[in-house]
Amino acid sequence: MDRQIILSVLGVAVLGFLGVLLLMPSSIEDGPDRLPWRVSHDVAGRTQVFGFTIGETTLAEVRALFGEDGKVNLFQDPSQAEPYGVEAFFDQIHLQRLRADFVITLDVDQATLAAMYERGLRISQVGSGSRKVKLDPNDVETLASLPIRSISYLPKARLDNDLIEQRFGTPELRLTEPETEIVHWLYPERGMDIGRSPNGTVVIQYVNPVDFDRLLSPLQDAAPADETQPET
């Protein structure tokens, strides 16, 4: 193979590499530190993570950062104390070079959600008596101006116990779901719950510390009695 052929092959390889880079989604790097273990609180005690403040940042601001609208749905579960909830799902977000899905729950009163449910365009069953509602577009736009209530972060990477402890620190409490064997690493003062399945997949939930009981109570009810003591 002579020099001209080698240069031609290299040229094609470089162009191919550049093409792959252009097709890859961009990673959000600007602004504050947006890593999942960088959790702080403002003077009002509200949880701050990914550059968002729970209870203050709106859905519109989340959309602006992520560069997409997300899929907004309302859910009804008659068995819950608060039967209505609404969330926005964002798929494959690249944040600080980490790829994850996000589920953003919005802070909306039950009466408003009940009215939106009645105006819903389509209702489908999602199991155990709960329903998912496709909302009227006008209601979706109304929701854009409302603050977020919680964040669920679903990283694509699997995490082992050592890495979780290294990045997030020792939890105050660990609780295990008996049926799924998911272990929850609980940090009440930080407003954070890390649920790790036996195969290493992880879901991290963030709430304001004053709302942490919404995450903790169902786990305490299901966990064995000897697990409900704080870590020592």
N, C-alpha and C positions, 0 to 999 in steps of 0.2 A: 504494500500500500504506500503510494508516494505521498509527499508532503501536502499536495493540493487536496487529495482525498481526505487525509487526516483533518485538515482545516475545515473541510466541508462537513465532516461528521461532527466535529466539535461545535460548529456553528448551528447545526440542527439540534444538537443536545442542549445548547444554551437557550435557543428559542423555545424548545419544549419546556425547559425548566421555568422560563419566564412566563410561559402560558399557564403552567400549573399555578404559579404564584398569583397571577391575575384572577384565576378562577376561585382561589381560596378566599373565604370570607375574612374581612378585616377584623383585627382585634382592637377592642376599645382600650386605648392606653392613656388618653388625656385626663386631666383633672386629678382628683384625689386618689389615694391608694385604694384600689377596688378589689383587694384579695379577700377571700371569705373568712379568714381568721383575723382580719383587722376590724374588730368590733369596738366601738366606743359609745359614749352617751353624752347628750347635750345637757345643758344646765337644768332642763326640765326632766331629766332622767330617761329620755327617749332613746331607743337603740338606733345607732348609726352604723351602716355597713354598705359597701359598694357605692358610697357617695350618696346614699338615700337616708332619710330620717323617717322612721316608722311613725305614722301619725301626722306627718307634715308633708312629705313628698307626695305629689299627686300621680295618678296613672299617666297623665299627659307628660309629666317630666320623665317617668320611666320610659315611655315610648320614645321620647326625644333622644335619650341616651342610647337605647337599643337600636334605634333606626327602623322600628317596625311597630305595628299596632298590637300584635298579639291576638290570641283567640279569647274573646270574652264570653263567659257563660255564667248563668245563674243556676244554682242548685237548690233543691228543696229536699229536706229530709225530715219528715214529720216526727221522727223519734228523738230529735235533738231539741234542747231548750231553746235554741235559736234556729228555727227550721230553715231559714233562708241564708244563703251565702253566695257571694259573687267573686269570681276570680278571673285573672288574665293569664294565659299560658304563653310563654315565649320559648320557642324551640331553637336549640343550637346557637346560643349566644356565646361569642368569644370575648371574654373579659380578662384583661391582663394575661393574655395568651392561654387562659384556661377555658375549656369548652364545657358548657353546662346548659341545662334547661332551667327556666325560672317559672314558678307559680306565684303570682302576686295576688293576695287577697285584699279586697277593698273594705274600708270602714264605712258601712252604710247601715242606717237603721232598718229594722225589720219591716216597718210600715211601708217605707219606700220600696223595699225589695218585693213585698207582697203585691204592690201595685204593678211593678214591672213584670212580675210573674203572670199576672192576669193579662198583660198586654203582649206576652211572649208569642213569637211566631210559630214555634214548634216545640213540643215537649216530648222527651224520650226517657224511657226507663234506664237507669244505670245500675240496678241491683239493690236488693235489700229494702225495697220500697222507696228509694230516693229517685229523684227526677232531675234531668238536665234540661234547661230551657234556652233556646236560641232567642236572644233579646231583639226587640225593636231597635233599629239603628239610632233613633232619636234618644233612646234610653242609654245606649252604649256611649253616645257623645256626652250625655249628662254625667255618666260615671267617670269620664276622663278628668273631670275637675275635682274629684274626690280623693282623699288621702288613702294611702295604703295602710293596711292593718297588720299584715304579716308577709314574710317572704319565705318561700321554700326554694332552696338551691339544690339542684340535682346534678352533681358533677358527673362527667362521663368516665373519669378515671376512678378506679377502685382504690380504696384507702385501707391500709392495715392499721392495727391498734397503735403501733409505735408511732406512725406518722401522725395520726390524730392527736396523740398526746403531745408530740413534739410541736405541732402547729397550734393547737387549741388549748393545751394545758390539761391539768388533771380536773375531771369533772367533780362537782359536788356530790353527784349521785349517779349510779348506773342502774337502769331497770331493763328487764328483758320481757318481751312479749312472748308468752308461753307458746302460742300457736305458730308464730313465724320465726321465733328465735332471734328476732331483731333486737339488738342491744342499743338502748338509748343512753347517750352520754349527755347529762343534763347540767346546764350552767345557769341557774335561776338569776343570779345577779347580772349576767350578761344578756339574758333573754334569748338563750340559744339551746337547741336540742339537736344533737347529732344522732340520727338513727342509722346504725350499720347492720346490714344483713350478714349472714354467715359467709356469703361469697364475696364480701367486700364492697358491694354497692352501698352508696351513702345518700341520705337525704338530710339536709341541714335546714332547720326551721329557725327563723328569727322573729321574735315578738318584743314588745316593750316589757321590761321586767314586771310591771304591775299587772300584766296580762298573762304571766307565765303559768298560772294555775290552769288556764285553758289547755295547756299542753300536758301538765303534770298529772292532773286528777285522773284522766282516763288510764294513764299508765300505772298509777298507784293502785287503781281498782283491779287491774288485770294481773299485776306482778305478784309473785310469791311474797309472803310476809317478811321473810328474812332478807329481802332485797331492798326494802323501803327505808333503810337507814343511810345517812350520808356517808360519803367516802371518808376514810381516815388516813 
